[in-house]
Amino acid sequence: MGVPHPDELAIVRPDGEFFFIAERVLGNWPVRAIPSDIFRGIVALRISPKTLMAHRFRKGTPDYEMVFNKVGTYKVILGGGVGLR
């Protein structure tokens, strides 16, 4: 990735569930991903589909779960601001 780049990264599973890999820290919300201010300066990010666990963006879900556990096409969204929310 060229620097600077947008500061948020999400992966969308084939079932439509969002997983945040990099996101902004809002207030006292616990950080479950790479903080966006750090991610903004990362040039390369290596993700292992066999082991990647992330926070699924849905109330009442487990803190972390496997991302790549469904058959189908996954989307990677690189954005910033409120674009991923």
C-alpha positions as CSV (number, residue, x, y, z in Angstrom):
1,M,0.0,0.0,0.0
2,G,1.2,3.5,-0.7
3,V,1.5,5.8,2.3
4,P,-0.5,7.7,3.2
5,H,-3.6,5.5,2.6
6,P,-7.0,5.5,4.3
7,D,-7.0,4.6,7.9
8,E,-9.6,1.8,8.2
9,L,-9.6,-1.8,6.9
10,A,-12.5,-4.3,7.0
11,I,-13.1,-7.7,5.5
12,V,-16.7,-8.7,4.5
13,R,-17.5,-12.4,4.6
14,P,-19.7,-14.0,1.9
15,D,-22.5,-14.0,4.5
16,G,-22.3,-10.2,4.8
17,E,-20.6,-10.1,8.2
18,F,-18.1,-7.3,8.7
19,F,-14.8,-7.8,10.5
20,F,-12.7,-4.8,11.4
21,I,-8.9,-5.2,11.0
22,A,-8.1,-1.5,11.5
23,E,-10.4,1.1,12.9
24,R,-10.6,4.4,14.8
25,V,-10.6,4.3,18.6
26,L,-13.7,6.1,19.8
27,G,-13.7,7.2,23.5
28,N,-13.3,4.3,25.9
29,W,-14.3,1.7,23.4
30,P,-11.8,-1.2,23.8
31,V,-9.4,-1.6,20.8
32,R,-10.1,-4.9,19.0
33,A,-8.2,-4.0,15.9
34,I,-5.2,-2.1,14.7
35,P,-5.7,1.5,15.7
36,S,-6.3,3.7,12.6
37,D,-3.5,6.1,13.5
38,I,-1.0,3.3,13.4
39,F,-2.5,1.5,10.4
40,R,-2.4,4.7,8.4
41,G,1.5,4.4,8.2
42,I,1.7,0.7,7.6
43,V,3.1,-0.1,4.1
44,A,2.4,-3.8,4.0
45,L,0.1,-6.1,6.0
46,R,0.3,-9.9,5.8
47,I,-2.9,-11.8,6.6
48,S,-3.0,-15.5,7.1
49,P,-6.5,-16.8,6.0
50,K,-5.9,-19.9,8.1
51,T,-5.4,-18.1,11.4
52,L,-6.9,-14.5,11.1
53,M,-9.3,-13.7,14.0
54,A,-11.0,-10.4,14.2
55,H,-13.9,-8.6,15.9
56,R,-17.2,-9.2,14.1
57,F,-19.2,-5.9,13.9
58,R,-22.4,-7.0,15.5
59,K,-23.7,-6.5,19.1
60,G,-23.7,-9.6,21.2
61,T,-21.1,-11.5,19.1
62,P,-17.9,-13.0,20.5
63,D,-14.9,-10.7,21.0
64,Y,-12.9,-12.5,18.3
65,E,-13.7,-15.2,15.8
66,M,-12.2,-16.7,12.6
67,V,-12.8,-14.5,9.6
68,F,-12.2,-16.9,6.7
69,N,-14.5,-19.7,7.6
70,K,-17.2,-19.5,4.9
71,V,-17.0,-20.6,1.3
72,G,-17.3,-17.8,-1.3
73,T,-16.0,-14.4,-2.2
74,Y,-14.6,-12.1,0.5
75,K,-14.4,-8.3,0.1
76,V,-11.6,-6.2,1.5
77,I,-12.6,-2.6,2.1
78,L,-10.0,0.1,2.6
79,G,-11.6,3.4,3.7
80,G,-11.6,6.1,6.2
81,G,-13.8,8.3,8.4
82,V,-17.3,7.0,8.7
83,G,-17.2,5.1,5.4
84,L,-16.9,1.7,7.1
85,R,-19.5,2.2,9.9
